[in-house]
Amino acid sequence: MSILSSDSPATTKLDTGFESTGIERVEEHDRGHTQLTDTMWLWWSANSVVATVALGTLSAFFGLGFWGTLAVIVVFNLLGALPVAFLSTLGPKTGLAQMPLSRFAFGLQGAKLPAIFNAIACLGWSAVNAIIGAGLLVAWSGGAIPQWLALLILATLTTVVSVFGYFIVHRYERFAWIPMFILFGFVFFVAAPHFNIAIPASVTGLALFASVATFGGAVFGYAVGWTSYAADYTRRQPHSTPAGKVFTYALLGVTVPCVILETLGALLATTVKELPSSTGTLISENIGTGVIASIVILLLAFSTIANNVPNDYSFALSLQVLGVKIPRWILTIVGAVLYILIAFAIQANFNLNLEGFLLLIAYWLGSYAIISFIEHRFRNGNYPVQDYTDGSKLPPGIAAVAAMIVGLAVAALGVNQAAVIGFEGPLSHLLADADIGFPLAVIASGILYYILRKWEMARSGR
């Protein structure tokens, strides 16, 4: 069944090639996306990838034991998915993609700040996923396919999907999760005899707090990472779409696969005394050799495509918010070239780089999410969408930009990125090296934005 109604004006765009639009608002008459479960399957597929399992394996570094790790995975995934679910509801309400929607808090020019952060995040996530997938391809081929060629293969296939736009992305993601869950199920049942869920926690007191905060921050950072894309993939749903359904589907789409696959990663980590250089190697060691195992490894490598497709698509939209006057599909190709270059740069010491990247992502998205929520409350959910390109009618953006910058500065006090960038904040040092950057970012940005936005509205009237 098509994801478009038969009389939708957008049908031609889907059937004839590239999506012709970019960050323009989707008018009500041009919204034919009525299969609401697509919102769930999009995020379900995007998270049904090896990178999610890789995140779970990081639990080996924190001494929480299996059950403590599971509790952290469940709680912090729910917290991270809530902003994604909330902002997804604004797509049908406004017809706007997420970064243009940011203008109602940050202003026309100020919205370029989160757009810059988002473009960097899209490239970073794509690079992370590409490295993991390429590692699996290399392992599958026994080294016959070099790393550089594996990266090029995955990037090319990802770009083939993402250049076509919104509807093709949804159509692909609607089914991409199914073979992946079958494959991960195979990995689980084959590796299950080696799992050791009796491993106890080895940390207590302040060290326990540090482990929960730091690993929880990584889990939160992974789930909340979709926040800045949320409305991109619901903006073609009709205005009458029930917000409760959109919220629920998005929440389930992020939370369920993340919890399941991160738990699988944590279980796989209990089978070894020391983590190998890649998650692909860890999976290979657990499922053995043979034709079936070889097919599983190969298909898991291609699972990263489902994760990178939304990254590529949203990267292009972010650049357009920055004022780049280039068609979206061309920017998508540019993004693919850039993240391949980044992948080459970060593939050494990859586990530490993954952890650090996830935590760094959480900082700005924590600020962004709380600013967006407070602005929504100030507006009582009312957005004058006709003004989204008129800087004279949008907020000045001083409150949002200041709140985000100050929030990130405060977050730096609780950062522990000594292993990645050689920096540790003073509060982190006092708290047994816990990384508490993301709660500090949320609290500081939220308080400051509430105060400054009231002043801004009183001064400017907008």
For each residue, the residues with C-beta under 8 A, 3 or more apart:
1: 35
2: 5 6 11 14
3: 32 33 34 35 38 167 170 171 174
4: 8 10 11 14 32 33 34 167
5: 2 8 32 34
6: 2 11
7: 32
8: 4 5 11 30 31 32
9: 12 29 30 32
10: 4 13 14 30 31 32 167 236
11: 2 4 6 8 14 15 32
12: 9 15 16
13: 10 16 19 20 21 165 167
14: 2 4 10 11 167 168
15: 11 12
16: 12 13
17: 164
18: 163 164 165 327 329
19: 13 164 165 166 167 168 328 329
20: 13
21: 13 24 26 165 328
22: 316 317 320 327 328
23: 96 97 99 100 317 320 321
24: 21
25: 94 95 96 100 235 385 388
26: 21 30 31 95 96 235 236
27: 30 31 95
28: 31 95 238 239
29: 9
30: 8 9 10 26 27 236
31: 8 10 26 27 28 92 95 235 236 237 238 239
32: 3 4 5 7 8 9 10 11 236
33: 3 4 38 166 167 170 234 236 237 238
34: 3 4 5 237 238
35: 1 3 38 174
36: 39 237 241 245 246 249
37: 40 41 249
38: 3 33 35 41 42 170 173 174 233
39: 36 42 43 88 233 234 237 246 249 250 253
40: 37 43 44 249 250 252 253
41: 37 38 44 45 170 173 174 175 177 253
42: 38 39 45 46 169 170 173 174 233 253 310
43: 39 40 46 47 84 226 250 253 254 257
44: 40 41 47 48 173 177 252 253 256 257
45: 41 42 48 172 173 174 175 176 177 180 306
46: 42 43 49 173 226 306 307 309 310
47: 43 44 52 253 254 257 258 261 307
48: 44 45 52 176 177 180 181 184 257 261 303 306
49: 46 52 53 129 132 133 180 261 303 304 306 307
50: 53 54 129 132 133 136 279 280 283 300 301 303 304
51: 54 55 128 129 132 304 307
52: 47 48 49 55 56 222 257 258 261 262 265
53: 49 50 56 57 184 261 262 264 265 268 279 283
54: 50 51 57 58 132 265 279 351 354
55: 51 52 58 218 219 222 262 265 354 358
56: 52 53 59 69 73 261 262 263 264 265 266 267 268 269
57: 53 54 60 265 266 268 269 275 279 282 351
58: 54 55 61 62 215 218 265 351 354 355
59: 56 62 64 69 72 73 215 265 266 269
60: 57 269 270 275
61: 58 215 355
62: 58 59 69 203 211 212 214 215
63: 201 202 203 207 211
64: 59 68 69 72 201 203 208 211 212 215
65: 68 69 199 200 201 202
66: 69 70 196 197 198 199 266 267 270
67: 70 71 197
68: 64 65 71 72 201 212
69: 56 59 62 64 65 66 72 73 215 266
70: 66 67 73 74 263 266
71: 67 68 74 75
72: 59 64 68 69 75 76 212 215 216 219
73: 56 59 69 70 76 77 219 258 259 262 263 266
74: 70 71 77 78 259
75: 71 72 78 79 216
76: 72 73 79 80 216 217 219 220 223
77: 73 74 80 81 219 220 223 254 255 258 259 262
78: 74 75 81 82 255
79: 75 76 82 220 223 224
80: 76 77 83 84 219 220 221 222 223 224 225 254 362
81: 77 78 84 85 223 224 250 251 254 255 258
82: 78 79 85 86 251
83: 80 86 87 224 227 230 365 369 372 373
84: 43 80 81 87 88 223 224 226 227 230 250 251 254
85: 81 82 88 89 230 246 247 248 250 251 254
86: 82 83 89 90 230 247 369 372 373 376
87: 83 84 90 91 98 101 227 230 231 369 372
88: 39 84 85 91 230 231 233 234 246 247 249 250
89: 85 86 92 93 234 243 246 247 250
90: 86 87 93 94 96 101 230 231 234 376 383
91: 87 88 94 95 96 97 98 230 231 232 233 234 235 236 237 246
92: 31 89 95 234 235 237 238 239 240 241 243 246
93: 89 90 239 243 381 383
94: 25 90 91 101 231 235 383 385 388
95: 25 26 27 28 31 91 92 235 236 239 385
96: 23 25 26 90 91 100 101 231 235 385 388
97: 23 91 100 101 231 232 235 314 317
98: 87 91 101 102 118 227 228 229 230 231 232 314 317
99: 23 102 111 114 115 118 228 314 317 318 321
100: 23 25 96 97 103 111 317 321 388
101: 87 90 94 96 97 98 104 231 383 388
102: 98 99 105 106 111 114 115 321 368 372
103: 100 106 107 108 110 111 388 394
104: 101 375 379 383 388 394 395
105: 102 371 372 375 395 397 399 400 453
106: 102 103 110 111 113 114 371 395 397 400 401
107: 103 110 111 391 394 395 396 397 398 400 401
108: 103 111 389 390 391 394 397
109: 112 391 397
110: 103 106 107 113 395 396 397 398 400 401
111: 99 100 102 103 106 107 108 114 115 321 397
112: 109 115 116 321 322 323
113: 106 110 116 117 401 404 405
114: 99 102 106 111 117 118 228 364 368 404
115: 99 102 111 112 118 119 318 319 321 322
116: 112 113 119 120 318 322
117: 113 114 120 121 228 364 368
118: 98 99 114 115 121 122 228 229 314 315 318
119: 115 116 122 123 315 318 319 322
120: 116 117 123 124
121: 117 118 124 125 225 228 361 365
122: 118 119 125 126 311 312 314 315 318 335 339
123: 119 120 126 127 311 315 335 338 339 342
124: 120 121 127 128 339 342 357 361
125: 121 122 128 129 225 307 308 311 361
126: 122 123 129 130 158 308 311 312 315 335 336 339 342 343
127: 123 124 130 131 339 340 342 343 346
128: 51 124 125 131 132 343 346 353 354 357
129: 49 50 51 125 126 132 133 304 307 308 311
130: 126 127 133 134 151 154 155 304 308 339 340 343
131: 127 128 134 135 151 343 346 347 350
132: 49 50 51 54 128 129 135 136 278 279 280 304
133: 49 50 129 130 136 137 150 154 301 302 303 304 305
134: 130 131 137 138 147 150 151 154 301 343
135: 131 132 138 139 147 150 278 279 280 281
136: 50 132 133 139 140 278 280 283 297 298 300 301
137: 133 134 140 141 145 150 153 154 298 301
138: 134 135 141 143 145 146 147 150 280
139: 135 136 142 278 280 281 284 297
140: 136 137 145 294 297 298 301
141: 137 138 144 145
142: 139
143: 138 146
144: 141
145: 137 138 140 141 149 150 153
146: 138 143 149 150
147: 134 135 138 150 151 347
148: 151 152 344
149: 145 146 152 153
150: 133 134 135 137 138 145 146 147 153 154 301
151: 130 131 134 147 148 154 155 340 343 344
152: 148 149 155 156 340
153: 137 145 149 150 156 157
154: 130 133 134 137 150 151 157 158 301 302 304 305 308
155: 130 151 152 158 159 308 336 339 340
156: 152 153 159 160 336
157: 153 154 160 161 302 305
158: 126 154 155 161 162 304 305 308 309 312 336
159: 155 156 162 163 312 332 333 336
160: 156 157 163
161: 157 158 164 168 169 172 305 309
162: 158 159 169 308 309 310 312 313 332
163: 18 159 160 312 329 332 333
164: 17 18 19 161 167 168 169 329
165: 13 18 19 21 168 169 313 328 329
166: 19 33 169 170 232 233 235 236 313
167: 3 4 10 13 14 19 33 164 170 171 236
168: 14 19 161 164 165 171 172
169: 42 161 162 164 165 166 172 173 233 309 310 313
170: 3 33 38 41 42 166 167 173 174 233
171: 3 167 168 174 175
172: 45 161 168 169 175 176 306 309
173: 38 41 42 44 45 46 169 170 176 177 306 309 310
174: 3 35 38 41 42 45 170 171
175: 41 45 171 172 178
176: 45 48 172 173 179 180 303 305 306
177: 41 44 45 48 173 180 181 257 306
178: 175 181 182
179: 176 182 183 299
180: 45 48 49 176 177 183 184 299 300 303 306
181: 48 177 178 184 185 257
182: 178 179 185 186
183: 179 180 186 187 296 299 300 303
184: 48 53 180 181 187 188 260 261 264 300
185: 181 182 188 189
186: 182 183 189 190 287 292 296
187: 183 184 190 191 264 268 283 286 287 296 300
188: 184 185 191 192 264 267
189: 185 186 192
190: 186 187 286 287 288 293
191: 187 188 194 195 267 268 271 283 286 287
192: 188 189 195 267
193:
194: 191 270 271 286
195: 191 192 267 268 270 271
196: 66 199 270 271
197: 66 67 267 270
198: 66
199: 65 66 196 270
200: 65
201: 63 64 65 68 204 208
202: 63 65
203: 62 63 64 207 208 210 211
204: 201 207 208
205: 208 209
206: 209 210 431 432 434
207: 63 203 204 210 211 432
208: 64 201 203 204 205 211 212
209: 205 206 212 213 431 432 434
210: 203 206 207 213 214 431 432 433 434
211: 62 63 64 203 207 208 214 215 434
212: 62 64 68 72 208 209 215 216
213: 209 210 216 217 431 434 435 436 439
214: 62 210 211 217 218 359 416 433 434 435
215: 58 59 61 62 64 69 72 211 212 218 219
216: 72 75 76 212 213 219 220
217: 76 213 214 220 221 358 359 362 435 436 437 438
218: 55 58 214 215 221 222 355 358 359 362
219: 55 72 73 76 77 80 215 216 222 223 258 262
220: 76 77 79 80 216 217 223 224 362 438
221: 80 217 218 224 225 358 359 360 361 362 365 438
222: 52 55 80 218 219 225 258 262 358
223: 76 77 79 80 81 84 219 220 226 254 255 258
224: 79 80 81 83 84 220 221 227 361 362 365 366 369
225: 80 121 125 221 222 228 358 361 362 365
226: 43 46 84 223 229 230 254 310
227: 83 84 87 98 224 230 365 368 369
228: 98 99 114 117 118 121 225 314 365 368
229: 98 118 226 232 233 310 311 314
230: 83 84 85 86 87 88 90 91 98 226 227 233 234 250
231: 87 88 90 91 94 96 97 98 101 234 235
232: 91 97 98 166 229 235 310 313 314 317
233: 38 39 42 88 91 166 169 170 229 230 310
234: 33 39 88 89 90 91 92 230 231 237 241 246 250
235: 25 26 31 91 92 94 95 96 97 166 231 232
236: 10 26 30 31 32 33 91 95 166 167
237: 31 33 34 36 39 91 92 234 241 246
238: 28 31 33 34 92 241
239: 28 31 92 93 95
240: 92
241: 36 92 234 237 238 245 246
242: 245 246
243: 89 92 93 246 247
244: 247 248
245: 36 241 242 248 249
246: 36 39 85 88 89 91 92 234 237 241 242 243 249 250
247: 85 86 88 89 243 244 250 251
248: 85 244 245 251 252
249: 36 37 39 40 88 245 246 252 253
250: 39 40 43 81 84 85 88 89 230 234 246 247 253 254
251: 81 82 84 85 247 248 254 255
252: 40 44 248 249 255 256
253: 39 40 41 42 43 44 47 249 250 256 257
254: 43 47 77 80 81 84 85 223 226 250 251 257 258
255: 77 78 81 223 251 252 258 259
256: 44 252 253 259 260
257: 43 44 47 48 52 177 181 253 254 260 261
258: 47 52 73 77 81 219 222 223 254 255 261 262
259: 73 74 77 255 256 262 263
260: 184 256 257 263 264
261: 47 48 49 52 53 56 184 257 258 264 265
262: 52 53 55 56 73 77 219 222 258 259 265 266
263: 56 70 73 259 260 266 267
264: 53 56 184 187 188 260 261 267 268
265: 52 53 54 55 56 57 58 59 261 262 268 269 279
266: 56 57 59 66 69 70 73 262 263 269 270
267: 56 66 188 191 192 195 197 263 264 270 271
268: 53 56 57 187 191 195 264 265 271 272 279 282 283 286
269: 56 57 59 60 265 266 272 275 282
270: 60 66 194 195 196 197 199 266 267
271: 191 194 195 196 267 268 282 285 286
272: 268 269 275 276 282 285
273:
274:
275: 57 60 269 272 282 351
276: 272 281 282 285
277: 281 350
278: 132 135 136 139 281 282 350
279: 50 53 54 57 132 135 265 268 282 283
280: 50 132 135 136 138 139 283 284 297 300 301
281: 135 139 276 277 278 284 285
282: 57 268 269 271 272 275 276 278 279 285 286
283: 50 53 136 187 191 268 279 280 286 287 296 297 300
284: 139 280 281 287 293 297
285: 271 272 276 281 282
286: 187 190 191 194 268 271 282 283
287: 186 187 190 191 283 284 293 296 297
288: 190 293
289: 293 294
290: 293 294
291: 294 295
292: 186 295 296
293: 190 284 287 288 289 290 296 297
294: 140 289 290 291 297 298
295: 291 292 298 299
296: 183 186 187 283 287 292 293 299 300
297: 136 139 140 280 283 284 287 293 294 300 301
298: 136 137 140 294 295 301 302
299: 179 180 183 295 296 302 303
300: 50 136 180 183 184 187 280 283 296 297 303
301: 50 133 134 136 137 140 150 154 280 297 298 304
302: 133 154 157 298 299 305
303: 48 49 50 133 176 180 183 299 300 306 307
304: 49 50 51 129 130 132 133 154 158 301 307 308
305: 133 154 157 158 161 176 302 308 309
306: 45 46 48 49 172 173 176 177 180 303 309
307: 46 47 49 51 125 129 303 304 310 311
308: 125 126 129 130 154 155 158 162 304 305 311 312 339
309: 46 158 161 162 169 172 173 305 306 312 313
310: 42 46 162 169 173 226 229 232 233 307 313 314
311: 122 123 125 126 129 229 307 308 314 315 335 339
312: 122 126 158 159 162 163 308 309 315 316 332 335 336
313: 162 165 166 169 232 309 310 316 317 328 332
314: 97 98 99 118 122 228 229 232 310 311 317 318
315: 118 119 122 123 126 311 312 318 319 331 332 335
316: 22 312 313 319 320 328 329 331 332 335
317: 22 23 97 98 99 100 232 313 314 320 321 328
318: 99 115 116 118 119 122 314 315 321 322
319: 115 119 315 316 322 324 326 331
320: 22 23 316 317 323 324 325 326 328 331
321: 23 99 100 102 111 112 115 317 318
322: 112 115 116 119 318 319
323: 112 320
324: 319 320 331
325: 320
326: 319 320 330 331 334
327: 18 22 330 331
328: 19 21 22 165 313 316 317 320 331 332
329: 18 19 163 164 165 316 332 333
330: 326 327 333 334
331: 315 316 319 320 324 326 327 328 334 335
332: 159 162 163 312 313 315 316 328 329 335 336
333: 159 163 329 330 336 337
334: 326 330 331 337 338
335: 122 123 126 311 312 315 316 331 332 338 339
336: 126 155 156 158 159 312 332 333 339 340
337: 333 334 340 341
338: 123 334 335 341 342
339: 122 123 124 126 127 130 155 308 311 335 336 342 343
340: 127 130 151 152 155 336 337 343 344
341: 337 338 344 345
342: 123 124 126 127 338 339 345 346
343: 126 127 128 130 131 134 151 339 340 346 347
344: 148 151 340 341 347
345: 341 342
346: 127 128 131 342 343 350 353 357
347: 131 147 343 344 350
348:
349: 352 353
350: 131 277 278 346 347 353 354
351: 54 57 58 275 354 355
352: 349 355 356 419 420
353: 128 346 349 350 356 357 420
354: 54 55 58 128 350 351 357 358
355: 58 61 218 351 352 358 359 419 420
356: 352 353 359 360 417 419 420 421
357: 124 128 346 353 354 360 361 420
358: 55 217 218 221 222 225 354 355 361 362
359: 214 217 218 221 355 356 362 363 415 417 435 437 438
360: 221 356 357 363 364 417 437
361: 121 124 125 221 224 225 357 358 364 365
362: 80 217 218 220 221 224 225 358 359 365 366 437 438 441
363: 359 360 366 367 408 411 415 437 438 441
364: 114 117 360 361 367 368 404 408 441
365: 83 121 221 224 225 227 228 361 362 368 369
366: 224 362 363 369 370 407 411 438 439 441 442 445
367: 363 364 370 371 403 404 407 408 411 441 442 444 445
368: 102 114 117 227 228 364 365 371 372 404
369: 83 86 87 224 227 365 366 372 373 442
370: 366 367 373 374 442 445 446 449
371: 105 106 367 368 374 375 400 403 404 445 446 449
372: 83 86 87 102 105 368 369 375 376
373: 83 86 369 370 376 377
374: 370 371 377 378 446 449 450 453
375: 104 105 371 372 378 379 400 449 453
376: 86 90 372 373 379 381
377: 373 374 380
378: 374 375 453 457
379: 104 375 376 382 383
380: 377
381: 93 376
382: 379
383: 90 93 94 101 104 379
384: 387 393
385: 25 94 95 96 388
386:
387: 384 390 393 394
388: 25 94 96 100 101 103 104 385 394
389: 108
390: 108 387 393 394
391: 107 108 109 394
392:
393: 384 387 390 462
394: 103 104 107 108 387 388 390 391 397 462
395: 104 105 106 107 110 399 400 453 456 457 460 462
396: 107 110 399 456 460 462
397: 105 106 107 108 109 110 111 394 400 401
398: 107 110 401 402 452 456
399: 105 395 396 402 403 449 452 453 455 456
400: 105 106 107 110 371 375 395 397 403 404 449 453
401: 106 107 110 113 397 398 404 405
402: 398 399 405 406 448 452
403: 367 371 399 400 406 407 444 445 446 448 449 452
404: 113 114 364 367 368 371 400 401 407 408 445
405: 113 401 402 408 409
406: 402 403 409 410 444 445 448
407: 366 367 403 404 410 411 440 441 442 444 445 446 448
408: 363 364 367 404 405 411 412 441 445
409: 405 406 412
410: 406 407 413 440 441 443 444
411: 363 366 367 407 408 414 415 437 438 440 441 444
412: 408 409 415 423 425 437
413: 410 425 426 427 428 440
414: 411 425 427 428 431 434 435 436 437 439 440
415: 359 363 411 412 423 424 425 428 435 437
416: 214 424 425 428 429 433 434 435
417: 356 359 360 420 421 422 423 424 435
418: 421 422 423 424 433
419: 352 355 356
420: 352 353 355 356 357 417
421: 356 417 418
422: 417 418
423: 412 415 417 418
424: 415 416 417 418 428 429 433
425: 412 413 414 415 416 428 429 437
426: 413 429 430
427: 413 414 430 431 436 440
428: 413 414 415 416 424 425 431 433 434 435 436
429: 416 424 425 426 433
430: 426 427
431: 206 209 210 213 414 427 428 434 436
432: 206 207 209 210
433: 210 214 416 418 424 428 429
434: 206 209 210 211 213 214 414 416 428 431
435: 213 214 217 359 414 415 416 417 428
436: 213 217 414 427 428 431 439 440
437: 217 359 360 362 363 411 412 414 415 425 440 441
438: 217 220 221 359 362 363 366 411 441 442
439: 213 366 414 436 442 443
440: 407 410 411 413 414 427 436 437 443 444
441: 362 363 364 366 367 407 408 410 411 437 438 444 445
442: 366 367 369 370 407 438 439 445 446
443: 410 439 440 446 447
444: 367 403 406 407 410 411 440 441 447 448
445: 366 367 370 371 403 404 406 407 408 441 442 448 449
446: 370 371 374 403 407 442 443 449 450
447: 443 444 450 451
448: 402 403 406 407 444 445 451 452
449: 370 371 374 375 399 400 403 445 446 452 453
450: 374 446 447 453 454
451: 447 448 454 455
452: 398 399 402 403 448 449 455 456
453: 105 374 375 378 395 399 400 449 450 456 457
454: 450 451 457 458
455: 399 451 452 458 459
456: 395 396 398 399 452 453 459 460
457: 378 395 453 454 460 461 462
458: 454 455 461
459: 455 456
460: 395 396 456 457
461: 457 458
462: 393 394 395 396 457
